Amino acid sequence: MSPLATSPSICGRLLAVVMTGVLALASQVVLAQTNKSVDDLVLQAQAVMQKGHPDDAVNLLRRAIDQDPTRAELYLLRSRARDSAGKSDAAIEDASKYIELKPDDPAGYINRARIYSSAEKHREALEDANKAIALAPKQPDGYYRRADIYNDMGKTAEAKSDEVMAEKLDK
């Protein structure tokens, strides 16, 4: 009898390994396949967003999150899509989840500050912009965002000061 006839199929072994978590290599293969599938969904979501279909992007990103719920950038992307679709509360939830997963990334606070600002929640927007600046004081993005918030609040002197700082850092 052939050795191949007595050995389990490759698919059967891979499934058994994944199911039991015995071999790290099999887990890496599954992870790579998941990442590729999730990456494909992200690319599709970005394409439909560019075409002006944020609800379709939200659905694609939901599927991606279902496959990899710990991948922070998926929540960031979905928050932007939800905001574009006019769903600011859901966008804030996703932005907050991103921050929960990556609390030291100023981009999450800048993103949520933008959503808060568009929802006219200026106090919350200002808190997030300040947090982004505290995390990355030498990066201009937090200052630009805070300047926008100050402008929305009618605080032109503060806005101008942040614009000057952002431009200085941007050079």
Backbone as CSV, one residue per row, in Angstrom:
resi,resn,N_x,N_y,N_z,CA_x,CA_y,CA_z,C_x,C_y,C_z
1,MET,0.837,-1.169,0.000,0.000,0.000,0.000,0.890,1.244,0.000
2,SER,0.508,2.229,-0.749,1.267,3.471,-0.872,1.214,4.252,0.436
3,PRO,2.340,4.915,0.804,2.321,5.723,2.027,1.293,6.851,1.933
4,LEU,1.058,7.357,0.739,0.084,8.426,0.578,-1.333,7.939,0.860
5,ALA,-1.580,6.667,0.552,-2.923,6.131,0.763,-3.245,6.005,2.251
6,THR,-2.232,5.821,3.080,-2.482,5.659,4.517,-2.390,6.967,5.293
7,SER,-1.781,8.005,4.688,-1.657,9.271,5.412,-2.920,10.105,5.216
8,PRO,-3.263,10.864,6.236,-4.444,11.718,6.101,-4.202,12.762,5.011
9,SER,-5.229,13.241,4.422,-5.079,14.249,3.372,-4.485,15.525,3.975
10,ILE,-3.853,16.293,3.136,-3.251,17.549,3.598,-4.330,18.458,4.162
11,CYS,-5.454,18.547,3.473,-6.547,19.383,3.971,-7.040,18.883,5.318
12,GLY,-7.170,17.574,5.457,-7.626,17.005,6.721,-6.654,17.297,7.841
13,ARG,-5.359,17.165,7.555,-4.354,17.472,8.576,-4.380,18.937,8.946
14,LEU,-4.466,19.809,7.935,-4.485,21.246,8.207,-5.698,21.607,9.064
15,LEU,-6.849,21.055,8.720,-8.053,21.315,9.500,-7.892,20.813,10.933
16,ALA,-7.343,19.630,11.101,-7.148,19.074,12.436,-6.183,19.925,13.250
17,VAL,-5.118,20.388,12.587,-4.122,21.205,13.275,-4.736,22.527,13.705
18,VAL,-5.493,23.150,12.797,-6.123,24.426,13.129,-7.124,24.228,14.256
19,MET,-7.918,23.190,14.158,-8.951,22.946,15.162,-8.331,22.700,16.531
20,THR,-7.241,22.007,16.613,-6.648,21.694,17.909,-5.578,22.699,18.317
21,GLY,-5.106,23.484,17.403,-4.095,24.485,17.712,-2.756,23.881,18.067
22,VAL,-2.448,22.667,17.544,-1.247,21.960,17.934,-0.008,22.547,17.270
23,LEU,-0.094,22.873,15.995,1.094,23.330,15.284,1.033,24.817,14.996
24,ALA,2.033,25.528,15.392,2.095,26.967,15.171,2.143,27.295,13.681
25,LEU,2.780,26.483,12.914,2.871,26.732,11.476,1.499,26.730,10.825
26,ALA,0.659,25.791,11.190,-0.692,25.736,10.633,-1.472,26.986,11.014
27,SER,-1.284,27.454,12.230,-1.954,28.675,12.664,-1.494,29.858,11.833
28,GLN,-0.208,29.890,11.510,0.317,30.973,10.687,-0.270,30.933,9.283
29,VAL,-0.445,29.729,8.740,-1.043,29.587,7.411,-2.476,30.106,7.439
30,VAL,-3.231,29.717,8.442,-4.614,30.169,8.567,-4.649,31.681,8.741
31,LEU,-3.744,32.205,9.579,-3.680,33.644,9.789,-3.368,34.365,8.490
32,ALA,-2.438,33.838,7.715,-2.090,34.457,6.433,-3.290,34.442,5.493
33,GLN,-4.027,33.339,5.466,-5.210,33.253,4.613,-6.273,34.249,5.078
34,THR,-6.464,34.355,6.382,-7.424,35.308,6.930,-7.011,36.722,6.584
35,ASN,-5.722,37.009,6.768,-5.226,38.345,6.453,-5.453,38.678,4.989
36,LYS,-5.233,37.703,4.099,-5.439,37.953,2.676,-6.905,38.227,2.406
37,SER,-7.777,37.435,2.990,-9.215,37.635,2.819,-9.635,38.997,3.373
38,VAL,-9.148,39.337,4.550,-9.464,40.622,5.161,-8.882,41.751,4.314
39,ASP,-7.658,41.587,3.852,-7.034,42.603,2.996,-7.841,42.816,1.719
40,ASP,-8.345,41.727,1.143,-9.180,41.835,-0.058,-10.454,42.631,0.241
41,LEU,-11.068,42.370,1.390,-12.268,43.111,1.771,-11.964,44.594,1.987
42,VAL,-10.808,44.886,2.569,-10.407,46.277,2.784,-10.235,46.985,1.443
43,LEU,-9.566,46.330,0.513,-9.386,46.935,-0.816,-10.724,47.188,-1.496
44,GLN,-11.630,46.241,-1.385,-12.964,46.423,-1.964,-13.691,47.585,-1.284
45,ALA,-13.561,47.677,0.024,-14.215,48.761,0.768,-13.655,50.118,0.356
46,GLN,-12.347,50.192,0.193,-11.738,51.455,-0.228,-12.203,51.839,-1.624
47,ALA,-12.340,50.855,-2.495,-12.789,51.127,-3.864,-14.218,51.656,-3.884
48,VAL,-15.099,51.051,-3.101,-16.486,51.526,-3.104,-16.612,52.871,-2.388
49,MET,-15.754,53.135,-1.423,-15.748,54.454,-0.773,-15.377,55.528,-1.790
50,GLN,-14.361,55.236,-2.608,-13.938,56.206,-3.622,-15.041,56.471,-4.636
51,LYS,-15.909,55.506,-4.825,-17.031,55.666,-5.752,-18.229,56.325,-5.076
52,GLY,-18.092,56.648,-3.784,-19.156,57.336,-3.076,-20.234,56.438,-2.511
53,HIS,-19.871,55.213,-2.148,-20.833,54.265,-1.589,-20.400,53.814,-0.186
54,PRO,-20.503,54.717,0.795,-20.018,54.368,2.139,-20.775,53.213,2.791
55,ASP,-22.073,53.071,2.515,-22.822,51.960,3.121,-22.298,50.613,2.645
56,ASP,-21.905,50.537,1.371,-21.318,49.297,0.860,-19.975,49.032,1.535
57,ALA,-19.208,50.099,1.754,-17.920,49.955,2.440,-18.127,49.468,3.874
58,VAL,-19.142,49.995,4.538,-19.443,49.568,5.913,-19.732,48.069,5.935
59,ASN,-20.511,47.584,4.986,-20.842,46.155,4.940,-19.609,45.294,4.697
60,LEU,-18.741,45.734,3.803,-17.505,44.984,3.543,-16.611,44.979,4.779
61,LEU,-16.517,46.112,5.440,-15.665,46.197,6.631,-16.254,45.415,7.795
62,ARG,-17.580,45.308,7.871,-18.200,44.454,8.885,-17.767,43.013,8.684
63,ARG,-17.751,42.575,7.439,-17.313,41.209,7.145,-15.839,41.026,7.518
64,ALA,-15.027,42.026,7.245,-13.606,41.949,7.593,-13.434,41.870,9.109
65,ILE,-14.187,42.680,9.833,-14.104,42.678,11.299,-14.581,41.347,11.853
66,ASP,-15.606,40.770,11.242,-16.067,39.443,11.681,-14.944,38.414,11.590
67,GLN,-14.095,38.546,10.575,-12.987,37.604,10.393,-11.808,37.909,11.301
68,ASP,-11.573,39.185,11.598,-10.414,39.564,12.401,-10.780,40.729,13.330
69,PRO,-11.502,40.441,14.413,-12.005,41.506,15.290,-10.941,42.232,16.110
70,THR,-9.709,41.768,16.069,-8.657,42.458,16.828,-7.799,43.361,15.947
71,ARG,-8.113,43.436,14.691,-7.341,44.263,13.753,-7.867,45.697,13.809
72,ALA,-7.149,46.532,14.503,-7.602,47.878,14.858,-7.945,48.740,13.653
73,GLU,-7.138,48.714,12.613,-7.358,49.632,11.491,-8.698,49.398,10.790
74,LEU,-9.264,48.217,10.969,-10.580,47.949,10.378,-11.641,48.847,11.013
75,TYR,-11.525,49.066,12.303,-12.469,49.937,12.993,-12.268,51.395,12.581
76,LEU,-11.024,51.772,12.368,-10.733,53.132,11.913,-11.357,53.373,10.542
77,LEU,-11.160,52.427,9.638,-11.730,52.560,8.296,-13.258,52.567,8.338
78,ARG,-13.827,51.676,9.137,-15.284,51.626,9.201,-15.840,52.892,9.850
79,SER,-15.110,53.466,10.795,-15.588,54.716,11.401,-15.668,55.814,10.351
80,ARG,-14.703,55.851,9.460,-14.713,56.862,8.391,-15.857,56.609,7.423
81,ALA,-16.085,55.348,7.096,-17.182,55.014,6.187,-18.525,55.352,6.834
82,ARG,-18.682,55.014,8.100,-19.935,55.310,8.793,-20.163,56.817,8.902
83,ASP,-19.097,57.552,9.153,-19.213,59.004,9.215,-19.643,59.550,7.849
84,SER,-19.050,59.027,6.792,-19.425,59.457,5.439,-20.879,59.120,5.123
85,ALA,-21.385,58.070,5.732,-22.771,57.662,5.524,-23.731,58.433,6.436
86,GLY,-23.197,59.344,7.236,-24.034,60.143,8.126,-24.418,59.444,9.407
87,LYS,-23.679,58.416,9.767,-23.973,57.649,10.983,-22.916,57.972,12.042
88,SER,-23.013,59.184,12.588,-21.943,59.654,13.476,-21.853,58.854,14.771
89,ASP,-22.972,58.429,15.346,-22.903,57.657,16.592,-22.167,56.330,16.377
90,ALA,-22.493,55.641,15.288,-21.814,54.383,14.979,-20.349,54.640,14.637
91,ALA,-20.079,55.762,13.965,-18.698,56.121,13.624,-17.884,56.359,14.896
92,ILE,-18.498,57.016,15.864,-17.816,57.272,17.139,-17.542,55.956,17.866
93,GLU,-18.488,55.030,17.822,-18.275,53.715,18.446,-17.060,53.018,17.840
94,ASP,-16.969,53.026,16.508,-15.829,52.378,15.855,-14.528,53.113,16.152
95,ALA,-14.579,54.432,16.149,-13.378,55.206,16.473,-12.926,54.902,17.903
96,SER,-13.878,54.754,18.804,-13.554,54.426,20.197,-12.970,53.026,20.313
97,LYS,-13.470,52.093,19.517,-12.919,50.726,19.528,-11.476,50.746,19.032
98,TYR,-11.207,51.528,18.001,-9.829,51.666,17.513,-8.935,52.177,18.645
99,ILE,-9.405,53.200,19.342,-8.623,53.771,20.441,-8.425,52.744,21.553
100,GLU,-9.440,51.946,21.821,-9.315,50.889,22.825,-8.206,49.909,22.436
101,LEU,-8.130,49.577,21.156,-7.124,48.620,20.687,-5.738,49.253,20.524
102,LYS,-5.700,50.556,20.243,-4.429,51.265,20.043,-4.459,52.597,20.789
103,PRO,-4.418,52.550,22.104,-4.578,53.779,22.889,-3.437,54.783,22.751
104,ASP,-2.299,54.354,22.250,-1.165,55.266,22.121,-0.999,55.820,20.711
105,ASP,-1.967,55.577,19.835,-1.893,56.069,18.461,-2.690,57.363,18.339
106,PRO,-2.014,58.484,18.103,-2.736,59.759,18.007,-3.735,59.794,16.847
107,ALA,-3.534,58.981,15.823,-4.451,58.974,14.675,-5.871,58.624,15.092
108,GLY,-6.012,57.762,16.073,-7.342,57.399,16.543,-8.063,58.582,17.172
109,TYR,-7.335,59.352,17.952,-7.932,60.518,18.602,-8.239,61.613,17.586
110,ILE,-7.357,61.779,16.614,-7.601,62.776,15.564,-8.844,62.395,14.764
111,ASN,-8.966,61.119,14.440,-10.129,60.648,13.698,-11.408,60.873,14.495
112,ARG,-11.396,60.477,15.763,-12.606,60.641,16.568,-12.908,62.120,16.789
113,ALA,-11.869,62.948,16.933,-12.083,64.395,17.084,-12.791,64.959,15.852
114,ARG,-12.413,64.483,14.670,-13.051,64.936,13.436,-14.532,64.562,13.424
115,ILE,-14.834,63.342,13.856,-16.223,62.884,13.885,-17.021,63.677,14.922
116,TYR,-16.451,63.851,16.109,-17.122,64.648,17.137,-17.385,66.063,16.621
117,SER,-16.400,66.623,15.966,-16.531,67.981,15.461,-17.649,68.086,14.428
118,SER,-17.710,67.122,13.523,-18.768,67.161,12.507,-20.143,66.943,13.132
119,ALA,-20.183,66.290,14.293,-21.436,66.093,15.033,-21.689,67.259,16.002
120,GLU,-20.859,68.291,15.910,-20.943,69.489,16.749,-20.811,69.181,18.241
121,LYS,-19.982,68.188,18.542,-19.646,67.858,19.928,-18.236,68.399,20.176
122,HIS,-18.177,69.726,20.287,-16.884,70.409,20.315,-16.053,70.099,21.555
123,ARG,-16.684,69.961,22.707,-15.928,69.657,23.929,-15.209,68.326,23.784
124,GLU,-15.924,67.292,23.295,-15.330,65.974,23.109,-14.245,66.010,22.027
125,ALA,-14.525,66.774,20.967,-13.549,66.902,19.881,-12.253,67.537,20.393
126,LEU,-12.415,68.566,21.198,-11.252,69.259,21.756,-10.457,68.342,22.684
127,GLU,-11.140,67.541,23.493,-10.454,66.586,24.367,-9.605,65.602,23.556
128,ASP,-10.181,65.101,22.460,-9.439,64.146,21.631,-8.271,64.805,20.911
129,ALA,-8.466,66.018,20.427,-7.360,66.722,19.767,-6.233,66.969,20.769
130,ASN,-6.590,67.351,21.984,-5.581,67.567,23.024,-4.835,66.262,23.346
131,LYS,-5.552,65.156,23.377,-4.913,63.858,23.641,-3.940,63.510,22.507
132,ALA,-4.343,63.755,21.269,-3.462,63.485,20.126,-2.188,64.328,20.219
133,ILE,-2.344,65.578,20.603,-1.185,66.460,20.751,-0.299,65.982,21.895
134,ALA,-0.882,65.544,22.979,-0.099,65.036,24.111,0.695,63.796,23.715
135,LEU,0.095,62.949,22.880,0.783,61.729,22.440,1.881,62.007,21.411
136,ALA,1.665,63.034,20.590,2.620,63.329,19.511,2.776,64.844,19.367
137,PRO,3.447,65.478,20.332,3.538,66.942,20.321,4.363,67.517,19.171
138,LYS,5.143,66.691,18.507,5.968,67.177,17.398,5.355,66.862,16.032
139,GLN,4.122,66.361,16.036,3.400,66.074,14.796,2.354,67.164,14.558
140,PRO,2.210,67.638,13.331,1.296,68.749,13.065,-0.190,68.379,13.064
141,ASP,-0.533,67.126,12.839,-1.941,66.749,12.634,-2.855,67.130,13.789
142,GLY,-2.423,66.905,14.998,-3.243,67.258,16.158,-3.511,68.753,16.236
143,TYR,-2.496,69.547,15.908,-2.662,71.000,15.924,-3.608,71.464,14.819
144,TYR,-3.477,70.870,13.637,-4.405,71.207,12.550,-5.848,70.878,12.956
145,ARG,-6.044,69.702,13.545,-7.395,69.298,13.949,-7.923,70.243,15.023
146,ARG,-7.075,70.562,15.995,-7.535,71.450,17.067,-7.827,72.846,16.527
147,ALA,-7.045,73.298,15.548,-7.322,74.598,14.922,-8.694,74.588,14.258
148,ASP,-9.026,73.507,13.571,-10.352,73.390,12.949,-11.456,73.456,14.005
149,ILE,-11.238,72.774,15.116,-12.235,72.767,16.190,-12.390,74.171,16.777
150,TYR,-11.246,74.824,17.027,-11.317,76.192,17.554,-12.039,77.120,16.580
151,ASN,-11.783,76.961,15.287,-12.493,77.780,14.296,-13.997,77.536,14.376
152,ASP,-14.385,76.266,14.493,-15.805,75.931,14.606,-16.432,76.548,15.857
153,MET,-15.622,76.705,16.889,-16.107,77.257,18.152,-16.038,78.791,18.172
154,GLY,-15.502,79.386,17.095,-15.374,80.842,17.037,-14.190,81.379,17.812
155,LYS,-13.263,80.522,18.174,-12.066,80.931,18.913,-10.922,81.123,17.916
156,THR,-10.944,82.262,17.233,-10.014,82.487,16.121,-8.561,82.655,16.576
157,ALA,-8.344,83.273,17.720,-6.970,83.466,18.192,-6.312,82.113,18.491
158,GLU,-7.047,81.236,19.168,-6.521,79.901,19.473,-6.306,79.093,18.198
159,ALA,-7.240,79.243,17.265,-7.122,78.536,15.988,-5.873,78.989,15.248
160,LYS,-5.646,80.288,15.210,-4.481,80.836,14.500,-3.182,80.347,15.146
161,SER,-3.147,80.315,16.467,-1.965,79.847,17.180,-1.643,78.392,16.823
162,ASP,-2.685,77.552,16.776,-2.469,76.144,16.416,-2.073,75.990,14.952
163,GLU,-2.637,76.825,14.075,-2.260,76.770,12.662,-0.783,77.117,12.482
164,VAL,-0.330,78.126,13.206,1.087,78.523,13.138,1.971,77.380,13.636
165,MET,1.595,76.769,14.745,2.369,75.653,15.294,2.384,74.491,14.315
166,ALA,1.250,74.164,13.739,1.176,73.042,12.794,2.046,73.303,11.572
167,GLU,1.985,74.501,11.051,2.802,74.844,9.880,4.284,74.793,10.220
168,LYS,4.642,75.236,11.415,6.041,75.170,11.868,6.514,73.712,11.919
169,LEU,5.690,72.836,12.473,6.037,71.419,12.580,6.005,70.715,11.234
170,ASP,5.197,71.213,10.323,5.030,70.588,9.011,6.258,70.788,8.119
171,LYS,7.099,71.734,8.470,8.289,72.021,7.638,9.413,71.079,7.895
